[in-house]
Amino acid sequence: MKAAHEVYDAARVAAEAGLEIPHGRPDGWGACGYRPGWELDWHAAKASLWKSPYSWLNSKPFEM
């Protein structure tokens, strides 16, 4: 959560200053954009490991 909050704050500050939003930190976190007026509810936010929605696919080759 700390990394997400830091990235959000950096994106907000850059956007408000008219600068490019910083992408990719060494820890892999980054922002692609910022929407003015959208305030996040950090007290309700949750974080966990990301699981690909395609993880159920079998990645082994198959014959037709």
CNS distance restraints for C-alpha pairs under 8 A (distance, minus, plus):
assign (resid   1 and name CA) (resid   5 and name CA) 6.09 0.50 0.50
assign (resid   1 and name CA) (resid  45 and name CA) 7.81 0.50 0.50
assign (resid   1 and name CA) (resid  46 and name CA) 7.28 0.50 0.50
assign (resid   1 and name CA) (resid  47 and name CA) 6.30 0.50 0.50
assign (resid   2 and name CA) (resid   6 and name CA) 6.19 0.50 0.50
assign (resid   3 and name CA) (resid   7 and name CA) 6.16 0.50 0.50
assign (resid   3 and name CA) (resid  29 and name CA) 6.91 0.50 0.50
assign (resid   4 and name CA) (resid   8 and name CA) 6.15 0.50 0.50
assign (resid   4 and name CA) (resid  29 and name CA) 7.14 0.50 0.50
assign (resid   5 and name CA) (resid   9 and name CA) 6.11 0.50 0.50
assign (resid   5 and name CA) (resid  42 and name CA) 7.92 0.50 0.50
assign (resid   6 and name CA) (resid  10 and name CA) 6.13 0.50 0.50
assign (resid   7 and name CA) (resid  11 and name CA) 6.12 0.50 0.50
assign (resid   7 and name CA) (resid  29 and name CA) 7.01 0.50 0.50
assign (resid   7 and name CA) (resid  30 and name CA) 5.98 0.50 0.50
assign (resid   7 and name CA) (resid  31 and name CA) 6.37 0.50 0.50
assign (resid   8 and name CA) (resid  12 and name CA) 6.15 0.50 0.50
assign (resid   8 and name CA) (resid  31 and name CA) 7.03 0.50 0.50
assign (resid   8 and name CA) (resid  34 and name CA) 7.84 0.50 0.50
assign (resid   9 and name CA) (resid  13 and name CA) 6.16 0.50 0.50
assign (resid  10 and name CA) (resid  14 and name CA) 6.11 0.50 0.50
assign (resid  10 and name CA) (resid  21 and name CA) 7.50 0.50 0.50
assign (resid  10 and name CA) (resid  22 and name CA) 7.18 0.50 0.50
assign (resid  11 and name CA) (resid  15 and name CA) 6.02 0.50 0.50
assign (resid  11 and name CA) (resid  21 and name CA) 5.15 0.50 0.50
assign (resid  11 and name CA) (resid  22 and name CA) 6.51 0.50 0.50
assign (resid  11 and name CA) (resid  31 and name CA) 6.60 0.50 0.50
assign (resid  11 and name CA) (resid  33 and name CA) 7.04 0.50 0.50
assign (resid  11 and name CA) (resid  34 and name CA) 6.18 0.50 0.50
assign (resid  12 and name CA) (resid  16 and name CA) 6.06 0.50 0.50
assign (resid  12 and name CA) (resid  34 and name CA) 6.33 0.50 0.50
assign (resid  12 and name CA) (resid  36 and name CA) 7.92 0.50 0.50
assign (resid  13 and name CA) (resid  17 and name CA) 6.19 0.50 0.50
assign (resid  14 and name CA) (resid  18 and name CA) 6.17 0.50 0.50
assign (resid  14 and name CA) (resid  19 and name CA) 4.87 0.50 0.50
assign (resid  14 and name CA) (resid  20 and name CA) 6.20 0.50 0.50
assign (resid  14 and name CA) (resid  21 and name CA) 5.50 0.50 0.50
assign (resid  14 and name CA) (resid  22 and name CA) 7.55 0.50 0.50
assign (resid  15 and name CA) (resid  19 and name CA) 5.70 0.50 0.50
assign (resid  15 and name CA) (resid  20 and name CA) 6.82 0.50 0.50
assign (resid  15 and name CA) (resid  21 and name CA) 6.34 0.50 0.50
assign (resid  15 and name CA) (resid  34 and name CA) 6.95 0.50 0.50
assign (resid  21 and name CA) (resid  31 and name CA) 7.07 0.50 0.50
assign (resid  21 and name CA) (resid  32 and name CA) 7.20 0.50 0.50
assign (resid  21 and name CA) (resid  33 and name CA) 6.71 0.50 0.50
assign (resid  22 and name CA) (resid  30 and name CA) 7.04 0.50 0.50
assign (resid  22 and name CA) (resid  31 and name CA) 6.88 0.50 0.50
assign (resid  23 and name CA) (resid  29 and name CA) 7.87 0.50 0.50
assign (resid  23 and name CA) (resid  30 and name CA) 4.78 0.50 0.50
assign (resid  23 and name CA) (resid  31 and name CA) 5.66 0.50 0.50
assign (resid  23 and name CA) (resid  32 and name CA) 6.78 0.50 0.50
assign (resid  24 and name CA) (resid  28 and name CA) 5.67 0.50 0.50
assign (resid  24 and name CA) (resid  29 and name CA) 5.52 0.50 0.50
assign (resid  24 and name CA) (resid  30 and name CA) 4.33 0.50 0.50
assign (resid  24 and name CA) (resid  31 and name CA) 7.34 0.50 0.50
assign (resid  25 and name CA) (resid  29 and name CA) 5.44 0.50 0.50
assign (resid  25 and name CA) (resid  30 and name CA) 6.04 0.50 0.50
assign (resid  41 and name CA) (resid  45 and name CA) 6.34 0.50 0.50
assign (resid  51 and name CA) (resid  55 and name CA) 7.23 0.50 0.50
